[in-house]
Amino acid sequence: MSQRNKKKHITLLLALAVGMFGFAFALVPLYDVFCEITGLNGKTSGQAELLAEIDGFAAPTDREVKACHGNSGLWTKNSACDPE
């Protein structure tokens, strides 16, 4: 490769990287416009507050979750994390 081709190739790659960064930076406002136009409302902010306001809604507090790290997910009789 000649020196001129190397410079051209590096310039093209740098322009591509800057373009990808710019596109990623512009995705947030584009997503807002897309949601507004289509009415999909893909945003999740405010969902927890909305559920808390619904009459009769309460998060279950009477259950327990036991996590066993390093377990393969298969229950065996002599497992360190036997289900009760």
Residue, then its C-alpha position, 0 to 999 in steps of 0.5 A: m500500500s502506498q503512503r497516499n492510500k494509507k492516509k486515505h484509508i485512515t481518513l475514511l476509518l476516522a470519518l466512519a468512527v465519528g459518523m457512528f458516534g454521531f448516529a448513536f448520539a442522535l438515537v435518543p431524540l430520534y427514539d423520542v420522535f418515533c414514539e411520539i409519532t407512532g404512539l407506541n410509548g416505549k418509555t418505562s419511566g413512571q410505570a412503578e408510580l402508576l402501579a403504586e397508585i392502582d387501587g389494591f395493588a401491593a407488592p408481595t412481601d410474604r415470599e423468600v428467594k434463595a439464590c445459590h451461586g455456582n449451581s448448575g440449575l439442576w436440583t440434586k438430592n445432596s445439593a448445597c441449595d436443596p429446595e425446602 
